Amino acid sequence: MKGISIFIVLLAILSDSRCVTASTEDSRSMSRDSLQEDNGSLTVHCDLAGVQVVLDTILLGVAPLNGTAISEGVHVLRFIHPESKQWQYSALIETVTVHPTEHFERTVHFPYFYHITSEPYGATVRFHDSIIGVTPLYFTGYVQQNFVSLSKDGFEETTIPLSGDPREVHVILKPLRGFSRDKSSDYLSFDQSKNPVPIYITTGATVLSGVAAAYFKIKADGYYDEYRRTYDPGTLDQVHRYDVVSGISLAASEISLLVLTYLLLSH
């Protein structure tokens, strides 16, 4: 009888523990359901592959996203371009306030970048009849198909299409009949700027004038040391003469360096 009593007690304990476990699982299930009900959701469309979607500091995934759960509250939403390491592709950022069961839907459009150059340079660029600058010009567009017009005095106006892909656009303008084209105005045009001869010349001038400035300065210092020993007026005149020549050489070196920098940047 004593063994039967112990067996009955054990059955009662096991039955109670199962009830407790079931109750705990039910409460956890209710908690999960409650959390899901408190979440909002986000759908992201994008015509560009590889765009990352970041909520605060959490990567939600790569667009497109469909019904991704996001928690209730205020969040910072970021859309990161796949080529974000390049300066022109900064992230698109917005602040969103999420309410329970609220659904957000976003369509992401990143701008397209174009580098427009012309031969000759300095052509006026128009977009939708509005002047946006002169060549060379960086242009940003949000529409996949754009048209811009280039015009310059003495040349035919040219209209060119722009594709959705970022690219270099170079336009050769046709001169009008009877217009005498000034070749000197093309010095920094696309083809002329590729000529390395001016760079070689200015580099040589920069080096030679710099060496000359240093040489004449050393000569002036030598004569000055001699003047301090002899106090000969003729020696002092030599000091002044070499100082002047050294200063002129130094100025020529600086001018050549500026021209060289300009030519390098134009390339």
C-alpha positions in Angstrom: 0.0 0.0 0.0 2.8 2.3 0.8 4.3 1.8 -2.7 1.0 2.5 -4.3 0.7 5.8 -2.4 4.1 6.9 -3.5 3.3 6.1 -7.1 0.0 8.2 -6.9 2.0 11.2 -5.5 4.5 11.0 -8.4 1.8 11.0 -11.0 0.2 14.1 -9.4 3.6 15.9 -9.4 4.2 15.1 -13.1 0.7 16.2 -14.0 1.2 19.6 -12.3 4.6 20.1 -14.0 3.0 19.4 -17.4 0.3 22.0 -16.7 2.9 24.5 -15.7 5.0 23.9 -18.9 1.9 24.2 -21.1 0.9 27.4 -19.4 4.4 28.8 -19.9 4.4 27.9 -23.6 1.0 29.5 -24.0 2.2 32.7 -22.4 5.3 32.8 -24.6 3.2 32.2 -27.7 0.9 35.0 -26.6 3.9 37.3 -26.0 5.3 36.6 -29.5 1.9 37.3 -31.0 1.6 40.5 -29.1 5.1 41.6 -30.3 4.2 40.8 -33.9 1.0 42.9 -33.5 3.1 45.8 -32.2 5.5 45.7 -35.2 5.1 47.7 -38.4 6.4 46.5 -41.8 8.5 47.9 -44.7 8.5 47.3 -48.4 11.2 48.8 -50.5 11.3 49.0 -54.3 14.4 50.1 -56.2 15.4 50.1 -59.9 19.1 49.7 -58.9 20.5 46.3 -57.8 22.5 46.0 -54.6 21.0 48.9 -52.6 21.4 48.1 -48.8 18.5 49.1 -46.5 19.7 50.0 -42.9 17.3 50.7 -40.0 19.2 52.7 -37.4 22.3 50.5 -37.2 20.7 47.2 -38.3 21.0 46.0 -41.9 17.5 44.9 -42.9 18.7 43.5 -46.3 19.2 44.4 -49.9 16.4 45.9 -51.9 13.8 44.9 -52.9 12.3 44.1 -49.5 8.8 42.9 -49.1 6.9 43.3 -45.8 10.0 43.3 -43.5 9.0 43.7 -39.8 10.2 46.9 -38.0 9.6 47.7 -34.4 7.4 50.5 -33.2 9.0 53.9 -32.5 11.2 56.5 -34.3 13.9 55.2 -36.6 16.5 56.5 -39.1 16.2 54.7 -42.4 19.1 54.7 -44.8 19.4 53.5 -48.4 23.1 52.9 -49.3 24.2 52.9 -52.9 26.3 49.8 -54.0 29.1 52.2 -55.1 28.9 54.3 -51.9 32.7 54.6 -51.7 32.5 57.2 -54.5 31.9 60.7 -53.4 28.8 61.4 -55.6 26.8 58.4 -54.2 25.9 59.5 -50.7 23.2 57.6 -48.8 19.6 58.6 -48.9 18.4 59.2 -45.3 15.0 59.7 -43.8 13.4 59.6 -40.3 10.3 57.5 -39.9 7.8 57.0 -37.0 6.5 53.5 -36.9 3.0 52.8 -35.3 1.7 49.3 -34.6 0.6 47.4 -37.7 1.6 50.4 -39.9 3.0 49.5 -43.3 5.6 51.6 -45.1 6.3 51.4 -48.8 9.3 53.3 -50.3 10.5 53.5 -53.9 14.2 54.5 -54.0 15.7 56.6 -56.8 19.4 57.5 -56.8 20.5 60.3 -59.1 22.5 59.7 -62.3 25.8 61.6 -62.7 27.2 62.8 -66.0 30.5 64.6 -66.8 29.8 66.7 -69.9 32.7 68.1 -71.9 32.9 69.8 -75.3 35.3 70.8 -78.0 35.8 73.7 -77.8 35.2 74.0 -74.1 33.0 76.7 -72.6 29.8 75.7 -74.3 26.5 76.6 -72.6 24.5 73.6 -71.4 20.7 73.8 -71.2 18.3 71.3 -69.6 14.6 71.9 -70.2 15.3 75.4 -71.6 17.2 76.3 -68.4 20.9 77.0 -68.3 22.7 74.7 -65.9 26.3 75.7 -66.6 29.1 75.7 -69.1 31.4 72.8 -70.1 33.2 71.1 -68.5 30.2 70.4 -66.2 29.0 67.7 -63.8 25.3 67.2 -64.1 22.9 65.3 -61.9 19.6 63.9 -63.1 16.9 61.8 -61.5 15.2 60.7 -64.7 16.7 57.7 -66.6 16.4 59.4 -70.0 17.4 63.1 -70.3 18.3 65.4 -73.1 20.7 68.4 -72.9 21.6 71.0 -75.5 25.0 72.6 -76.0 25.5 75.9 -77.7 28.4 78.3 -78.3 28.8 81.4 -80.4 29.9 80.5 -84.0 28.9 76.8 -83.6 25.8 74.8 -84.3 23.6 73.9 -81.3 23.8 70.2 -80.4 21.2 68.2 -78.5 22.4 64.9 -77.0 20.5 62.1 -75.1 21.8 61.0 -71.7 21.4 57.3 -70.7 20.7 56.2 -67.1 24.3 54.9 -66.6 26.9 57.3 -65.2 29.3 58.1 -67.9 31.6 60.6 -69.6 29.9 62.7 -72.4 32.1 64.5 -74.9 30.6 66.6 -77.7 32.5 68.0 -80.7 30.6 71.2 -81.8 30.4 71.9 -85.5 31.4 75.5 -86.6 28.8 77.5 -88.5 29.5 78.3 -92.2 31.7 81.3 -92.6 32.8 81.2 -89.0 36.6 81.5 -88.6 37.5 79.2 -85.8 40.1 80.4 -83.3 42.4 77.4 -82.7 43.9 79.0 -79.6 40.5 78.7 -77.8 40.9 74.9 -78.1 44.1 74.8 -76.1 42.3 73.1 -73.2 39.9 71.1 -75.4 39.7 67.3 -75.0 42.3 66.5 -77.7 44.6 69.4 -77.1 44.7 68.7 -73.4 46.1 65.2 -74.1 49.3 66.7 -75.7 52.2 66.1 -73.3 54.6 68.7 -74.9 53.4 71.7 -72.8 53.8 69.6 -69.6 57.3 68.6 -70.6 58.2 72.3 -71.3 56.7 73.7 -68.1 58.3 70.8 -66.0 61.7 71.6 -67.5 61.2 75.4 -66.9 60.2 74.8 -63.3 63.2 72.6 -62.6 65.8 74.8 -64.4 64.5 78.1 -62.9 64.5 76.5 -59.4 68.1 75.3 -59.8 69.1 78.7 -61.1 67.5 80.4 -58.1 69.3 78.2 -55.7 72.7 78.6 -57.5 72.5 82.4 -57.6 71.4 82.5 -54.0 74.5 80.5 -53.0 76.7 82.8 -55.0 75.1 85.8 -53.3 75.7 84.3 -49.8 79.4 83.6 -50.8 80.0 87.2 -51.8 78.3 88.4 -48.6 80.6 86.3 -46.5 83.5 87.9 -48.4 82.1 91.3 -47.9 81.9 90.7 -44.1 85.7 90.0 -44.2 86.8 92.8 -46.5 84.0 95.4 -46.4 84.6 96.0 -50.1 81.8 98.0 -51.8 82.3 96.1 -55.0 81.7 92.8 -53.3 78.4 94.2 -51.8 77.3 95.2 -55.3 77.9 91.6 -56.4 75.7 90.4 -53.5 72.8 92.7 -54.6 73.2 91.6 -58.2 73.0 87.9 -57.5 70.2 88.4 -55.0 68.1 90.1 -57.8 68.9 87.3 -60.3 68.0 84.7 -57.7 64.7 86.4 -56.9 63.8 86.6 -60.6 64.7 82.9 -61.1 62.6 82.0 -58.1 59.6 83.9 -59.4 60.0 82.2 -62.8 60.0 78.8 -61.0 56.8 79.6 -59.1 55.1 80.8 -62.3 56.2 77.6 -64.1 54.9 75.5 -61.3 51.5 77.1 -61.4 51.2 76.6 -65.1 52.3 73.0 -64.7 49.7 72.4 -62.0 47.0 73.9 -64.3 48.0 71.7 -67.2 48.0 68.6 -65.0 44.6 69.4 -63.6 43.3 70.0 -67.2 44.3 66.5 -68.1 
